[in-house]
Amino acid sequence: QVQLVESGGGLVQAGGSLRLSCAASGSTSSINTIGWYRQAPGKQRELVATVESGGRTNYANSVKGRFTISRGNAKNTVYLQMNSLRPEETAVYYCRADLLWRDYWGQGTQVTVSS
């Protein structure tokens, strides 16, 4: 079992920055990949950024150069630094952890970017 708790969402103006945090607990040593997804109203959930246990990162093309995913020293926390935010990036941002046998999701944190 893995529990994921996101924080750091909020309201920001276009061009601004936010940093999201995801705190993982439970069987964290079994996590292969952890990352962020988002879902805007009326749209499908989409990948934002992930980081593998070995450190390799993957980003959606739309966020490359603006967002940075990183893990804390204890590797139980993953961060998403979001810069130059755009109104169309308003969404609920979810943390997801992939283990060998299943994946886990957090409850999500709302990010609203005003124009």
C-alpha positions in Angstrom: 0.0 0.0 0.0 1.1 3.5 -0.8 -0.5 6.7 0.3 0.0 10.0 -1.6 -0.8 13.4 -0.3 -0.5 16.4 -2.6 -0.2 20.0 -1.5 0.8 23.4 -2.9 -2.0 24.1 -5.3 -3.7 27.5 -5.5 -4.5 30.5 -7.5 -1.8 32.2 -9.5 -1.7 34.7 -12.3 -0.6 33.8 -15.8 3.2 33.8 -15.9 3.5 33.0 -12.3 4.9 30.0 -10.5 3.8 27.3 -8.1 5.5 24.4 -6.5 3.5 21.2 -5.8 4.5 18.6 -3.3 3.5 14.9 -3.1 4.3 13.1 0.1 4.4 9.3 -0.2 4.1 6.9 2.7 3.8 3.1 3.0 5.6 0.8 0.7 7.6 3.6 -0.9 10.7 1.4 -1.5 8.5 -0.4 -4.1 7.8 2.7 -6.2 9.2 2.4 -9.7 8.0 5.7 -11.1 6.3 8.6 -9.4 4.9 11.7 -11.0 2.3 14.2 -11.8 -0.8 14.1 -14.0 -3.5 16.7 -14.5 -7.1 16.9 -15.5 -8.9 20.0 -16.7 -12.7 20.2 -16.7 -14.1 18.2 -19.5 -10.8 16.8 -20.5 -9.0 13.5 -20.0 -6.3 13.1 -17.4 -2.9 13.7 -18.9 0.7 13.2 -18.0 2.7 16.2 -16.8 6.0 14.8 -15.6 7.4 11.6 -14.0 10.6 10.5 -12.4 11.9 6.9 -12.3 13.6 5.4 -9.3 16.9 5.7 -11.1 16.3 9.4 -11.6 15.3 9.5 -15.3 12.6 12.1 -15.9 9.9 12.4 -18.5 7.9 15.5 -19.4 4.9 16.4 -21.5 6.1 18.4 -24.5 3.9 21.3 -23.4 5.7 21.8 -20.1 9.3 21.2 -21.1 11.5 24.0 -20.1 9.0 25.4 -17.7 8.2 22.6 -15.2 10.8 20.7 -13.2 10.1 17.4 -11.3 12.4 16.4 -8.5 12.6 14.1 -5.5 13.4 15.0 -2.0 16.5 13.7 -0.2 14.5 10.9 1.4 12.9 10.1 -1.9 9.5 10.0 -0.2 8.5 13.4 -1.5 8.3 14.5 -5.1 8.0 18.1 -6.2 6.8 19.8 -9.3 8.1 23.3 -9.8 5.9 25.1 -12.3 7.0 28.3 -13.9 5.4 30.5 -16.6 2.0 29.1 -15.9 -0.7 29.5 -18.5 -4.5 29.8 -18.0 -5.0 26.6 -20.0 -3.1 24.7 -17.3 -5.8 25.2 -14.8 -6.6 21.7 -13.6 -6.6 19.3 -10.7 -3.1 18.0 -10.4 -2.7 14.4 -9.2 0.3 12.5 -7.9 0.7 8.9 -9.1 3.0 6.2 -7.9 3.6 3.1 -10.1 4.6 -0.1 -8.4 5.2 -3.5 -9.9 1.6 -4.7 -9.2 -0.5 -1.6 -9.4 -0.5 2.2 -9.3 -1.8 4.6 -6.6 -3.2 8.1 -6.9 -3.5 11.0 -4.6 -6.6 13.0 -4.0 -5.4 15.9 -6.2 -4.7 19.6 -5.7 -6.4 22.4 -7.6 -4.3 24.7 -9.7 -6.0 27.8 -11.1 -4.2 30.1 -13.4 -6.0 33.4 -14.0 -5.5 35.4 -17.2 
